[in-house]
Amino acid sequence: MKLLKKLERLGPGLVTGAADDDPSGIATYSQAGAQFGTGLMWTMTLTYPLMVAVQLASARVGRVTGHGLGKSLDRVLPRWLVIGLIALLFVANTINIGADLAAMGEAAALVVGGGKHVITVAFAILSLLLQLFVPYHRYSSVLKWLTLVLLAYVALLLMVKVDWAMAAKSLIIPTIAGSGAVTTIVAIFGTTISPYLFFWQAAQEVEEIDQVDERKPLKQKRSQGPDALSRIRWDTFAGMAVSNIVALAIILGTATTLHATGKTDIQSASDAAQALKPIAGNLAFAVFSLGIIGTGLLAVPVLAGSSAYAVCEIGGWTASLERQPTRAKAFYAVIALGILLGLAIDWSPVSPMKALFWSAVINGVAAVPALVGLMIVVSKRSIMGEFVASPALRFFGWLATAVMAAAAVAMVVV
């Protein structure tokens, strides 16, 4: 019963963590496992505390102020910089949406047959309709249940023979060996600590406030603080753990199968699924493919929604998945535009991997000033009142900022 109550308190943090393992993220982790075996698993050990710190800070800002991250950043950064960041966020998210939709279409076509472009369009329409016509209090439950699809990648490990001793060693001993290792490490950091996750989790905390009449921003009702912050900590630690466990399962699964048999050239998530079929069998292939579809259905609304929240927060427009489309026109227009432009990428001659590369570059550039602004906001008593970040949260938050700054430099240099 106690465990059930704990599970019921999972929400924005769980969905945010699960959305981090989108089809483009699956492609990155598959590349890491196929090319370097278990050698880069240590990156997940390093990123976990950094992810937790960043998402805790984002959630705290939303719950304490009652406003999304865009509005809070506008208070501490020059407005032109915030507008530029949100523009970069929209572009990167749109590219990611296109890549995710394309991966879903390819995976579905591999499993059931049919034209991948037609299936991709169907997924795009489904995702858009769900966001347009299902109110937040129901839609958030749909997203929570969708996180169960991530178990597919943990189940994959039960179908292959794993060297657990080597896996444990790779978790704690950093290695950077082989051509392209630095680039892959940078890609992993960019995948796990992405700006859209900051904006989404802060906005979901605001949505959660609006679901209960008695619930208020903590600056207005300080007595709710201990319970609210306890729930956020549990939700975020658990959500980021789910994200990293799944990432590790994908790296380990592809290392055990693809890397071990010399299949190292993986360009997409569907490539990984296809490559698994002759090595690990039809069941492993089906599980991997269905995982791509499920995670895409979870990630596309998060990507489109985070863009819409950010744009509307800075523009002063209503931003809520609970509102009907006629009462939040700008918000739903941004969501629709992001999905439709993303869909256009699938029909364009642009290489999906090249598009994802530029998306990673844009995310890397945008993450650093966004993190700087976030850490200033969460440490500022005039904004957060008595709920300013703890010393530990500030330490790991600024460490994440420094790591992402180094990753951004490495992206240019390498």
Disulfide bonds with the S-S distance in Angstrom:
none
